[in-house]
Each structure stands twice: as structure tokens, then as C-alpha cells.
Amino acid sequence: MILEISTTHSPATDLGFLLHKNPSRVHEAEMNFGNAWVFFPEVSETLCVATLMLEVDPVKLVRGRGGPAGESGLLAQYVNDRPYTASSFLSSAIAEFFSTAMSGRSKERQQVADTPIPLTATLPVLGCRSGEKLIRDFFEPLGYQVDVENLALDDQFPEWGSSAYYRVNLTATCYLKNLLAHLYVLIPVIDNNKHYWVTQDEIKKLLLRGKGWLESHPQKELITSRYLAHQKSLTREALAQLVEESDDPDLEAIEKDAEEERVERPLSLHDQRLHRVVETLKQAGAHRVVDLGCGEGRLLSLLMKERQFQEILGMDVSVTSLERAAGRMKLERLPSKQAERIKLLHGSLVYRDQRLSGYDAAAVVEVIEHMDQPRLAAFQRTVFEFARPQTVVVTTPNREYNQLFVGMPEHAMRHRDHRFEWTRAEFEGWANTVAQVHGYTVRFEPIGPVDDTHGAPSQMGVFTRGA
Ligand code: SAH
């Protein structure tokens, strides 16, 4: 893994003084992930290049605490992209070798350190699963000319196409300390795979290195959340402090928005999910819909607002939930024309039920994980063999995302009544089999913000009969 920093400042050899490294020597440090070196392959009056090179030792990584996050399986622990792509290891090495330069001090060339000079940083390999645009969105607002080249999966086999890795060149006339701070923060943010467990201390590092630029960066929310490895409470805390530190005249308004967001946050995922289900049912052209396991009727209320749905049936095994649903929709006070559209039914999804026949579409929102797995087989027959609507929309949590929830213990489930929570592969495996057995096709969609490694917090399967 390599980072090159070069200047054409005159004399270019000042770069050695700015970095506090003698260009005629090779500087070495042992790091907890392997070894790192700084050397100068090119030193002249007109061009000086400093190279920071890291050799990441996968065996050391596995023995230490920080394996690559999100990778599972023994092989992946040893064979992965960590030795080759720019990542948080590079930031650790920048801090190790260039801490004085990052603070803006230079014993012998303070005047040059205090002057913007022409600088180029080159990262021969930077992984970015979100694509080239993200790299530009992060660096361009900071004033860099950004040249990005997508690397082929294999030069020998161009037909294999391109990889998620890029060669990146950043050029600007700027302070060296700023370039180092931008790289220090943004490389791990782009790579999105921190090599250590993120704690409260990270907020301090982020505020220190982000000072003077992050608070006004258009992508500051995304940068902060990724830097703090998507830990929501840390992210909120950091953003609040960033705002406090800036001179933004709308400070109060921003803080109020953040507060509102904090309050709404627990609702928003379920709201997003319900709206997506409504949209999907609308697009399927359904007029008669049934909400299986309707609970307290939140989806039913949304369905009632759409005229397309002429007949709506809510079914649940819990009488208390059905009573609450009736209260929520004020069923007793609805004008008769509206009241005719909706019916509530007490019943269980693990028994064949004639009353569920003849509907265009069924929604099964966050219900399957409440059933014991052996009962799923009976549920499948009730819905896909007997009721057999044209469209069935099933949602369920994505277990892979759980580790991004702050304070959630490992192996815990989101709800005490959940009997299981599936990964994306587990859900898709189940759904594909169900579709195949019962003559449906199924497509999958994520619900909520998608994390590159862990996917979205919730997942949806949309089954279509006989398509
Ligand atoms: N769909 C609602 C509720 C989800 S909670 C929503 O998204 O807000 C799960 C619901 O499934 C509960 O109301 C529970 O009573 C219901 N449920 C669990 N097992 C069931 C079964 N076998 N038959 C019908 N409903 C069931």
C-alpha cells in the first residue's frame, strides 16, 4: 500500500524539511499491523517525491484484535485486500511519520509550512465500493483537482471488467498540513472498513483533523458517519460538536433540526418500510389487498388513504392488536362508504383460511420473524398455495445490519419476540425456494440506508405469481 506526496515548489527539496524526514535516508517504523517506510524516490530542485509505503501483515492482523471488519470465515481473515488498498492503516502511518507536519510546524522551513504550495498526492490503489463519484464528492469541495482512474479487475483479462479500486491523483496549491489532514480523515472514510474498534476517542481525532474544513464540507454528515463506522450515537455527538465549533449563523436552526431528527429516528425506518410497501402494492396494480399480521394497523391506515385500494383486509392472531387497529382507524366513526372498504379479521397464518382468498395482493410486514421456523412451512402454504394472490410483499430485518446499531449486544435480536433474524442470503434462499415451489418469481429490495458491507437494515421480497 502506497501514498506518494510530491511538490514542484521551488526548491522542491523543502518537502523533506516540511515532512521532517531527511530525503537521503529510508525511514522505517514497526506498526501493530506490519511495517511502514518513508523514502524519497525523486529529489531535485524542481520535483520532490515522498513515498509512504506500508506492508500489512495479515497474520499479525489476525493475531491482533483488528481483523477486517465484516469479513467472515478463516480464509477471508488471511486473504483480503488489506495489504494492497489504502485504508485506515495508512492514516495510522501518516500520524506516525508526519505528526509534526500535520500540526503545521516545521523547525527549519516554518515560512513554507505557512504558505500554500503546489502539492500532489497519489494513491495507486484506493477501494471505493460506492464508486468514483464519492471520491470526487469528498475531495473536490476541498479545492483539489481530482483525477480518478478505475482499475481493471485484471489487466490480462479486460473482458472481466472493472474493479471497485481506483488510482487517485489529487492536485492543489494548498498547505501541506491540510493535505495530510484531508488524507488522514478521508482515506478510511472512502475505504469504509476501519481496522480497529471505533470508540469515543475517534470523535476527538475527527474534530482535531477535521478542524477548519469538515464543518463546512457539503458531505460532512456522510464523512462523520463513515469515519465513526456508522455508530449513530457517536455520529450525532460529533456532528453536534462540529456545529458548535463553526460560526454558522443558523446554528440554532441546525441544532433544532438535529434534535427533531433524533426524536424521529426510531420511527423513520418503519415509516420508510411501510411507504415502500404501499408504493409496491400500488405499482402492482392491486385493488383488493390483505395485510397479514397487520398488528396495530399502521399499514392499513396508509392503505386507506389510497383510493386505488378498494377493499382492504387486516388480519392478525392478536385480538388486542386488532382492537388497537380499529381504534387507530376510528372504524366506528367512519362514513359508511369508507367503512365498507376495510375489514379486520382474527385468524392465524399457520392455518388455511378461505377468507383470505380472492385478493390481488398480500403484505406480510415484519411478521415471519415472529413465527417459529417449523411453522413457516404452514405459513407458506396458507399464503402461497391457498390464498394465492397475484403479488405478495414480505419484509423482514436484515441481521447483518445489527452490528451497526449502537449498544446492541452481539447475537441479540431487535425485538424480544423475534424467533430468528435472517441475513440477506438466508432470506433470499428461503424466498427463492418458496417462489419456485409455488410458481412465483421474486425480486429483492433493500429498505433503509444501504451499508456497503452489511446491506440495509431491512429487506423486502416482492413475489409475483406465474410471471
Ligand atoms: N405488520 C405490522 C405488525 C408487525 S408485528 C407492522 O408492520 O407494524 C408482528 C405481528 O404479527 C403481530 O401483530 C403479531 O400478532 C402477528 N402475528 C404473529 N404470528 C402470527 C400468526 N401466526 N398469524 C397472524 N398474525 C401473526
Residues whose N, C-alpha, C, O or C-beta is under 5 A from the ligand:
A	BS01	SAH	G293 C294 G295 R298 M315 D316 V317 S318 S321 G347 S348 L349 V350 V365 E366 V367 H370
